[in-house]
Amino acid sequence: MRTLALASIALLAFVGCTAPVRIYPARGPLAEQRPVPVITAQVTGLASGTISLRLPSGEKCEGPWALVPQERVDNKLSSLWDSIYGQENYTAKVLGARWHGSGLISRTLGAKIELELFRETVKGSPLQGVARDDSGNEYKITQ
């Protein structure tokens, strides 16, 4: 519990309560569009919160995210981290990080977007992440 409280305080110092992020389609149907769309999202909360965005189609999406305790990390998106940020990135940076979150965004038409977020515990370090939806799209998330 103390670790979670310290992580929350550190996160408050880094981003406050709201962080805008950009989501870039890396693979899939959206990545094949020209120009490639850039999706803007808002991440709110400290140790948990909400992510909201609007897809290029105009569809509004929103869902919860939360910090993941190190003992509960499931590695489902580890290969996506490595394919987007570079080989062994997940093992070297994300796995075991104090600030590692995950979420599931619901789309209004019923589809889902699964995501993971990561921030180094260095003051001013940017939020990074990856996401995958059930329409065949994979995304890079940056702040």
C-alpha positions in Angstrom: 0.0 0.0 0.0 2.9 2.4 0.8 4.5 1.8 -2.6 1.2 2.6 -4.3 0.9 5.8 -2.2 4.5 6.9 -3.1 3.9 6.1 -6.8 0.7 8.3 -6.7 2.6 11.2 -5.1 5.4 10.9 -7.7 2.9 10.7 -10.5 1.2 13.9 -9.2 4.5 15.7 -9.4 5.0 14.5 -12.9 1.6 15.0 -14.6 -0.9 16.4 -12.2 -4.3 14.9 -12.8 -4.6 15.0 -16.6 -2.1 14.1 -19.3 -2.8 14.6 -23.1 -1.3 11.8 -25.2 -1.1 11.1 -28.9 -1.9 7.7 -30.4 -0.3 6.8 -33.7 -1.6 3.8 -35.7 1.5 1.6 -36.3 -0.1 -1.4 -38.1 -3.5 -2.3 -39.4 -6.3 -0.6 -41.4 -5.8 2.9 -39.7 -2.1 2.8 -40.4 -2.8 2.2 -44.1 -4.9 5.4 -44.4 -3.2 8.4 -46.0 -2.5 10.6 -44.3 -2.1 8.4 -41.3 -4.5 9.8 -38.6 -3.2 10.9 -35.2 -5.6 10.4 -32.3 -5.5 12.7 -29.4 -6.5 11.3 -26.0 -6.8 12.4 -22.4 -5.5 10.3 -19.5 -6.9 11.4 -16.2 -6.2 10.2 -12.6 -3.2 9.3 -10.5 -3.0 5.6 -9.8 -6.2 4.9 -11.8 -8.5 6.9 -13.9 -10.0 7.3 -17.3 -8.8 7.4 -20.9 -11.0 9.1 -23.4 -10.5 9.7 -27.2 -12.3 10.0 -30.5 -11.4 7.8 -33.4 -10.9 9.2 -36.9 -14.4 7.8 -37.7 -15.8 10.1 -35.0 -16.6 7.3 -32.7 -16.1 8.2 -29.0 -14.2 5.8 -26.8 -13.6 5.8 -23.0 -12.5 3.4 -20.4 -10.7 2.8 -17.2 -7.0 2.4 -16.6 -5.1 1.5 -13.4 -1.5 1.0 -12.2 -0.6 -2.7 -12.3 1.2 -4.2 -9.3 4.4 -5.9 -10.4 3.1 -9.3 -9.2 0.0 -9.0 -11.5 1.7 -8.0 -14.8 0.5 -10.5 -17.4 2.9 -9.7 -20.4 0.0 -9.9 -22.9 1.3 -6.9 -24.9 5.1 -7.5 -24.4 5.7 -8.4 -28.1 3.8 -5.3 -29.1 6.1 -3.1 -26.9 9.1 -4.7 -28.6 7.8 -4.4 -32.1 7.0 -0.7 -31.6 9.7 0.6 -29.3 12.5 -1.8 -30.2 13.6 -5.3 -29.4 13.9 -6.1 -25.6 12.3 -2.7 -24.7 9.6 -4.4 -22.7 12.1 -6.4 -20.6 14.6 -3.6 -20.2 12.1 -0.8 -19.3 8.5 -1.7 -18.9 8.6 -5.0 -17.0 9.2 -4.3 -13.3 8.6 -0.5 -13.7 7.0 1.2 -10.7 4.7 3.2 -13.0 3.1 0.6 -15.4 -0.6 0.8 -16.1 -3.1 -1.0 -18.2 -6.6 -0.3 -19.4 -9.5 -1.4 -21.6 -11.3 1.3 -23.6 -14.8 0.5 -24.8 -15.9 1.8 -28.1 -19.5 3.0 -28.6 -20.0 0.4 -31.3 -19.0 -2.4 -28.9 -15.4 -3.0 -29.9 -12.5 -2.8 -27.3 -9.1 -1.2 -27.3 -6.6 -2.9 -24.9 -3.6 -0.7 -23.8 -0.6 -0.5 -21.5 1.1 2.7 -20.3 4.6 3.2 -18.9 6.5 6.1 -17.4 10.1 6.0 -16.1 10.3 7.4 -12.6 12.5 10.2 -13.7 11.0 13.7 -13.3 9.7 14.9 -16.6 9.9 11.5 -18.3 7.2 11.1 -21.0 4.3 8.7 -20.9 4.6 5.9 -23.4 2.4 3.1 -24.3 1.0 0.6 -26.8 -2.5 -0.5 -27.7 -4.3 -3.1 -29.8 -7.9 -3.1 -30.8 -10.2 -5.9 -32.1 -10.3 -4.4 -35.6 -6.7 -5.3 -36.3 -5.0 -2.0 -35.4 -1.9 -1.6 -33.3 -0.9 1.7 -31.8 2.0 3.6 -30.4 1.1 6.0 -27.5 3.4 9.0 -26.7 3.1 12.2 -24.6 
